Amino acid sequence: MEVFLMSLNDWSEHLQGNGVPYINTNPPGPYSLDKIKEAKKYVTSYWTGKKKDSDDGWDLPLTVKKVANSLIEDVDGNVYIDLNAGISTANFGYNNPEIWIRAQEIMNEYGVLGIFPSNDYNLPLMIDASKKLLSTVPQGPRYRVHYACDGTEANEAAIKTAVSFTGRGCVVSFMGGFFGRTMGSLSCMAQKSRDADTFRSLRSSNVYYAEGANCPNCIFCDQPEDCNGYCIEKLLKDRVLTHQVSPEEVAAFIMEPYTTGGLMNPAPEEFLKSAREICDEYGIVLIFDEVQSGMGRSGKMWVHEHHGVEPDIFTSAKSLGGGVSPLSAAFIRDEIMEEVPAYHGSTYGGAPISLAGNMAALEYMDKHQLLDRVKDLGNVIGKRVSEWDDYHNVWQTRGWGLLRAVDFREDKNKPMVEYKSQIQGELFKQGIITMSGGQGRYLSMLRLIPSFTIPDEHLNIALDIFENIIRK
Ligand SMILES: Cc1ncc(COP(=O)(O)O)c(C=O)c1O
């Protein structure tokens, strides 16, 4: 357990004797607000680039000074417990010293530090990193790895591979999933009409949308127990693949097997099996996006392991580089790669620093048996939040492992978006960071996706605070 605490003792004077969370100034404090104002002048990231003041696009008015494991200190000296793990980019905690040191050693061993255009010349580090990474996949020998930097790039690679492999020009995407913000991934996304409206001229018109495994928002049945499979049988087969596009024209199905930001809900086994069967029947490439859900978060290394449904391509990103450097990957079936010419690449994909980060993280996962820890922490959260299901305004708590959500609604059809934002704001004021989520008009949930290394004590404190706020 010592290792999970990392170097917190000498990390912040506010931790000495104060404990966490520690609120020095009512958040957002004056320095945070000043810095946000300043950032808006110079930084064109998504939220600062917005023309009008609005509260969509970023979640909390937080200006970060320091981080370690699951703690964030802001520029006003407030110390927060982070239940969001940098949207899953910090699965192993922020600034994990063991991973950083080991990554440096690995780079030294292979004689390449930092950046190298790994797509252009062969590197033994890349071969060894790929062997190690593929050893985490049950059918590892059947895949090869393409490296990139972002989740969206891994999905672009997956889509381009499917199109060039099949020689077909259409894709069926499953609504509710999130795939990324470059034009290929964006074209495949049906989550917010705003994306379609704004970028209609550039979006591909060869993408068709089926219903994703959005069980909590199902339009066909009231309760998941009543599942009649209409999303696949009636909508996908009888409508999309009959009225809109022939299956013989479809290169790929792309879906999140565990809908993350849009819902925090695992697809039912039958849903994934039916998709697999249709793909097998018509020679369609099945792509799973495990960008947020993979790398151990569900309690198994990869989500598709839970149901034994093998995709032809699956993608990963977020914590894949061990929190050391950005890394994403598309795992592509061998027989596809045998046929596909090299149409795709990425200058920084598989840079030594990212591969070393990945190798160090995988070693760390083994050494500390982190998959067991994810299951244990997931059980702690699951047990705790299941008691919240009875609370006023909590409609549902759900999820597996460390992919959990609390959904605030009056009933299935009455999401409480404002109330969710109030709860999130109150949590922030009391030193707890959460990320909101949802889809369409159902932006009613808060995600609970902490680091695998969050100390038990910090998790329990955060859950106590959460409980106190929503019990009111
Ligand atoms: C499920 C999923 N897919 C794809 C992406 C895109 O990843 P990136 O932002 O690294 O391009 C994200 C990012 O939030 C995601 O959550």
The ligand as an SDF file (V2000), in Angstrom:
LIG
                    3D

 16 16  0  0  0  0  0  0  0  0999 V2000
  -14.5910    5.9860  -25.8100 C   0  0  0  0  0  0  0  0  0  0  0  0
  -13.6940    7.0100  -26.4290 C   0  0  0  0  0  0  0  0  0  0  0  0
  -13.2820    6.8430  -27.6890 N   0  0  0  0  0  0  0  0  0  0  0  0
  -12.4730    7.7320  -28.3030 C   0  0  0  0  0  0  0  0  0  0  0  0
  -12.0400    8.8670  -27.6460 C   0  0  0  0  0  0  0  0  0  0  0  0
  -11.1420    9.8340  -28.3230 C   0  0  0  0  0  0  0  0  0  0  0  0
   -9.8960    9.8260  -27.7330 O   0  0  0  0  0  0  0  0  0  0  0  0
   -8.9060   11.0680  -27.8810 P   0  0  0  0  0  0  0  0  0  0  0  0
   -9.5280   12.2310  -27.1730 O   0  0  0  0  0  0  0  0  0  0  0  0
   -7.6340   10.6020  -27.2600 O   0  0  0  0  0  0  0  0  0  0  0  0
   -8.7710   11.3160  -29.3430 O   0  0  0  0  0  0  0  0  0  0  0  0
  -12.4520    9.0880  -26.3160 C   0  0  0  0  0  0  0  0  0  0  0  0
  -12.0250   10.3130  -25.6190 C   0  0  0  0  0  0  0  0  0  0  0  0
  -12.5950   10.8120  -24.7100 O   0  0  0  0  0  0  0  0  0  0  0  0
  -13.2920    8.1410  -25.7020 C   0  0  0  0  0  0  0  0  0  0  0  0
  -13.7100    8.3030  -24.4280 O   0  0  0  0  0  0  0  0  0  0  0  0
  1  2  1  0
  2  3  1  0
  2 15  2  0
  3  4  2  0
  4  5  1  0
  5  6  1  0
  5 12  2  0
  6  7  1  0
  7  8  1  0
  8  9  2  0
  8 10  1  0
  8 11  1  0
 12 13  1  0
 12 15  1  0
 13 14  2  0
 15 16  1  0
M  END
$$$$
